[in-house]
Amino acid sequence: MKVTMADVAKKAGVSKSTVSQFMNKRYEFMAEKTKVKIQESIEELGYIPNNMARSLKRKESNTIGIIVANILHTFSTEVIRAIEDVCEEKGVHVFVCNADDNPQKERSYIDMLRAKQVDGLIIFPTVGNEDLYADLRKNNFPIVFVDRRTEKPYYPTIMLDNHKASEMAIDQFIEAGKMKIAIVSTSIERKVIPRIERIEGYQDKMKAHSLPVADSWIVATERKNIMNELQVLWDKEEKPNAFYAINDLALMELMKFIKKNNLSIPKDVAVIGLDDSPFLEVFTPAITVIKQPTFQMGMEAAQLLLKIIHDKEIPDDIEVQRYVPHLLKRESV
């Protein structure tokens, strides 16, 4: 049974017209205590405003929203393109929003897209909105997560096997005789799951080969600070002879550092990046990468969301679907 405005009014102990005034933000003659009671009743009952409920009952809007954590990543743009391809084929329109890894911005976009009555969302989740995800799940709102898992399994999740990606990179370095391996990442301060898992995979694989892992050889900071931290590392007596950049933005900063120091790849340092880009193949020497199956991930995320929307049911057995990366071996190792 759908929750109605009358249900909210009954639970809050007020009239239906008072709830209507609250929903339309007409608070002029409303006591603070009344507003609190209505808001608590809405949250507890999981009430959806009538205009949206009527629209959802009448028909689907044939629109979905995509909220990416950072649209600057090649991974994000390729996944979005794959989602759009599937949606276009099905006659579904797409709104794309960029959260900048900011949970408040993500929350605002979720509210906006729901106000536009989208049928569902594909979210690259940030850290800090677990309460909102829980409420959305309680209300059976269709969502698929991509790239990042949440603390609790609210929705089906599609992401890379990040530990495997790092293992592949380290194995490739070792095969080439490069044992002094440093890792480069953008900041993990906001607990971005893929970055944390890739660093863990690096640490585990290095230890498995009895190779040293110095804290100073893990460069994980804001993009603008990466070059400076790499320089501090390089100025030490003990230097790496290989660098593993775990996303495309970190790789760009690494390449700037290498150019600034006139280092030769792979003679002075070997390089492997995670995520491909057209310029990496034509770079001299061409850069070896661990590639995510971005288009497959995007297509399957879209297909899964559209199925949930069609079935009007979110699976009870929430799964994290891990995708296996593959090595594009070039000339940088």
C-alpha positions in Angstrom: 0.0 0.0 0.0 1.2 3.5 -0.9 1.5 6.0 1.9 -0.9 8.9 1.5 -1.0 12.4 2.8 -3.9 11.3 5.0 -1.7 8.7 6.6 0.9 11.3 7.4 -1.8 13.6 8.8 -3.2 10.8 11.0 0.2 9.8 12.4 1.2 13.5 13.1 -2.1 14.3 14.7 -2.9 17.2 12.3 -5.2 17.9 9.4 -4.5 16.9 5.8 -4.5 20.6 4.8 -1.7 21.2 7.4 0.4 18.5 5.9 -0.3 20.0 2.4 0.9 23.4 3.7 4.0 21.8 5.1 4.8 20.0 1.8 4.4 23.4 -0.1 6.7 25.1 2.5 3.9 27.4 3.7 5.2 27.7 7.3 4.0 31.2 8.2 1.4 30.2 10.8 2.8 26.7 11.6 4.3 26.0 15.0 7.8 24.5 15.1 6.5 21.5 17.1 4.0 20.8 14.3 6.7 20.9 11.6 8.8 18.5 13.5 5.9 16.1 14.0 5.1 16.1 10.3 8.7 15.7 9.2 9.1 12.8 11.6 5.9 11.2 10.3 7.0 11.6 6.7 10.4 10.0 7.3 8.9 7.1 9.4 6.2 6.3 6.8 8.5 6.8 3.8 5.9 9.2 2.2 6.4 10.3 -1.4 4.7 13.7 -2.2 1.4 13.2 -4.1 2.6 14.8 -7.3 5.4 12.3 -7.7 3.2 9.4 -6.5 0.5 10.2 -9.1 3.2 10.4 -11.8 4.7 7.1 -10.8 1.3 5.4 -10.6 0.2 6.7 -14.0 3.3 5.8 -16.0 7.1 5.8 -15.9 8.9 9.0 -17.0 11.4 7.2 -19.2 14.3 9.1 -17.6 17.1 8.0 -15.3 19.8 9.9 -13.6 23.5 9.2 -13.4 25.5 10.8 -10.6 29.3 10.3 -11.0 31.8 10.9 -8.3 34.3 12.7 -10.6 33.5 13.2 -14.3 37.1 14.0 -15.1 38.1 10.3 -15.0 38.2 8.5 -18.3 36.5 5.6 -16.5 33.5 7.8 -15.7 33.0 9.1 -19.3 33.3 5.6 -20.8 30.8 4.2 -18.4 28.4 7.0 -19.0 28.7 6.5 -22.8 27.9 2.8 -22.4 24.8 3.6 -20.2 23.6 6.2 -22.7 23.9 3.7 -25.5 21.7 1.2 -23.7 19.2 3.8 -22.7 19.0 5.3 -26.2 18.1 1.9 -27.6 15.4 1.5 -25.0 14.0 5.1 -25.5 15.1 6.2 -22.0 16.6 9.7 -21.5 19.5 10.4 -19.2 20.5 13.2 -16.8 24.2 13.3 -15.9 25.4 15.0 -12.8 29.0 15.3 -11.3 29.2 15.1 -7.5 33.0 16.0 -7.2 33.3 13.4 -4.5 31.2 15.7 -2.3 28.4 13.9 -0.4 26.4 17.1 0.1 26.5 17.8 -3.7 25.5 14.2 -4.3 22.6 14.5 -1.9 21.4 17.6 -3.6 21.5 15.9 -7.0 19.6 12.9 -5.7 16.9 15.3 -4.4 16.8 17.2 -7.7 16.6 14.2 -9.9 13.8 12.6 -7.8 11.9 15.9 -8.0 12.2 15.6 -11.7 10.6 12.2 -11.3 13.3 10.0 -12.8 12.5 6.3 -12.7 15.8 5.3 -11.2 19.5 6.3 -10.6 22.9 5.0 -11.3 25.3 6.4 -8.7 29.0 6.3 -8.2 28.5 6.7 -4.4 30.5 9.1 -2.2 31.1 8.5 1.5 28.7 10.2 3.9 25.2 9.5 2.5 24.5 6.0 4.0 21.4 7.3 5.8 20.0 8.6 2.5 20.7 5.3 0.7 19.0 3.5 3.5 15.9 5.7 3.1 15.8 5.2 -0.7 16.1 1.5 -0.3 13.3 1.5 2.3 11.1 3.3 -0.2 12.0 0.7 -2.9 13.5 3.4 -5.2 15.5 1.8 -8.1 19.3 2.4 -7.9 22.4 0.6 -9.1 25.8 1.5 -7.7 28.9 1.6 -9.9 32.6 1.6 -9.1 32.2 1.8 -5.3 30.5 -0.3 -2.7 28.8 1.1 0.4 29.3 0.1 4.0 26.0 -1.8 4.0 24.6 -3.6 0.9 21.7 -1.3 0.0 21.7 -1.8 -3.8 23.3 -4.0 -6.5 26.9 -2.9 -7.1 29.1 -3.1 -10.2 32.8 -2.5 -9.7 36.3 -3.7 -10.6 38.3 -6.4 -8.8 40.7 -3.8 -7.6 43.0 -6.1 -5.7 43.4 -8.2 -8.9 44.3 -5.1 -10.9 47.2 -4.2 -8.5 48.4 -7.8 -8.4 48.6 -7.8 -12.2 50.6 -4.6 -12.2 53.1 -5.8 -9.6 53.5 -9.1 -11.4 54.3 -7.3 -14.6 57.0 -5.2 -12.9 58.6 -8.2 -11.3 58.6 -10.1 -14.6 60.5 -7.2 -16.0 63.0 -7.2 -13.1 61.7 -4.1 -11.5 61.5 -4.7 -7.7 61.6 -1.2 -6.3 57.9 -0.3 -6.9 56.2 2.9 -5.7 52.4 3.6 -6.1 50.8 6.9 -7.0 47.2 7.8 -6.2 44.9 10.8 -5.8 43.8 11.4 -2.3 42.3 8.6 -0.1 41.3 11.1 2.6 37.6 10.7 1.7 37.9 6.9 1.9 37.4 6.3 -1.8 37.0 2.6 -1.9 38.7 1.7 -5.3 41.8 3.7 -4.4 42.0 2.0 -0.9 41.5 -1.4 -2.4 44.2 -0.8 -5.1 46.7 0.3 -2.5 45.8 -2.8 -0.4 46.3 -5.0 -3.4 49.7 -3.4 -4.0 50.8 -3.9 -0.4 49.6 -7.5 -0.2 51.4 -8.4 -3.5 54.6 -6.7 -2.5 54.6 -8.6 0.8 53.8 -11.9 -0.9 57.0 -11.4 -2.9 59.0 -10.3 0.2 59.5 -6.8 -1.3 59.8 -3.8 0.9 56.9 -1.4 1.2 58.0 1.9 2.6 55.2 4.4 3.6 57.0 7.1 1.7 56.7 5.0 -1.5 52.9 5.3 -1.2 52.1 8.7 -2.7 48.3 9.3 -2.1 47.4 13.0 -2.0 45.4 15.7 -3.7 46.2 15.9 -7.4 47.8 19.3 -7.1 50.3 17.9 -4.5 51.3 14.7 -6.3 54.3 16.2 -8.2 55.8 17.7 -5.0 55.5 14.5 -3.1 57.0 12.5 -5.9 59.9 14.9 -6.0 60.5 14.5 -2.2 60.5 10.7 -2.8 62.9 11.0 -5.8 65.3 13.2 -3.9 65.9 10.4 -1.3 68.9 8.2 -1.6 66.9 5.0 -2.2 64.8 5.6 -5.3 62.1 3.5 -7.0 62.7 2.0 -10.4 59.0 1.5 -11.1 55.8 3.5 -10.6 52.2 2.2 -10.5 49.6 5.0 -11.0 46.2 3.7 -9.9 44.0 6.1 -11.9 44.4 8.3 -14.9 44.6 11.6 -13.0 47.5 10.2 -10.9 49.2 9.0 -14.1 49.0 12.4 -15.6 50.8 13.9 -12.6 53.4 11.1 -12.7 54.1 11.8 -16.3 54.6 15.5 -15.6 57.1 14.6 -12.9 59.0 12.2 -15.2 59.2 14.8 -17.9 60.4 17.5 -15.4 63.2 15.2 -14.1 64.2 14.1 -17.7 63.8 10.5 -16.8 63.7 7.8 -19.4 60.9 5.2 -19.6 61.5 2.3 -19.0 65.3 2.7 -18.6 65.2 4.9 -15.5 61.7 4.0 -14.3 59.1 1.6 -15.6 55.4 2.8 -15.6 52.1 1.1 -15.4 48.8 3.0 -15.2 45.3 1.8 -14.3 42.7 3.0 -16.9 43.5 3.5 -20.6 43.3 6.6 -22.7 44.0 7.2 -26.4 47.1 9.4 -25.7 48.8 6.5 -23.7 48.9 4.3 -26.8 50.6 7.0 -29.0 52.9 8.3 -26.2 56.6 7.5 -26.7 57.1 5.0 -25.3 53.5 3.7 -25.3 52.3 3.2 -21.7 51.3 -0.2 -20.3 48.0 -0.1 -18.5 45.6 -2.3 -16.5 42.3 -1.7 -18.3 38.8 -1.9 -16.7 36.0 -3.3 -18.9 34.3 0.1 -18.8 31.8 -0.4 -21.6 30.7 -3.8 -20.3 30.3 -2.4 -16.8 28.2 0.6 -18.0 26.0 -1.6 -20.3 25.3 -4.0 -17.5 24.6 -1.3 -15.0 22.0 0.2 -17.3 20.4 -3.1 -18.1 20.2 -4.0 -14.4 18.6 -0.7 -13.5 16.1 -0.9 -16.3 15.2 -4.4 -15.2 14.6 -3.2 -11.6 12.5 -0.4 -12.9 10.4 -2.7 -15.1 10.0 -5.4 -12.4 9.3 -2.8 -9.7 11.4 -4.9 -7.4 15.0 -4.6 -6.0 16.7 -8.0 -5.5 16.8 -9.2 -1.9 20.2 -10.8 -2.3 22.2 -7.7 -2.9 25.5 -8.5 -4.7 28.8 -6.8 -5.5 29.6 -7.9 -9.0 33.3 -7.7 -9.5 34.8 -7.4 -13.0 38.2 -8.7 -14.0 40.7 -6.2 -15.6 43.1 -7.0 -18.3 46.6 -6.0 -19.1 47.5 -3.9 -22.2 51.2 -4.6 -22.4 53.1 -1.8 -24.2 56.6 -0.4 -24.0 56.8 1.3 -20.6 57.9 -1.8 -18.6 
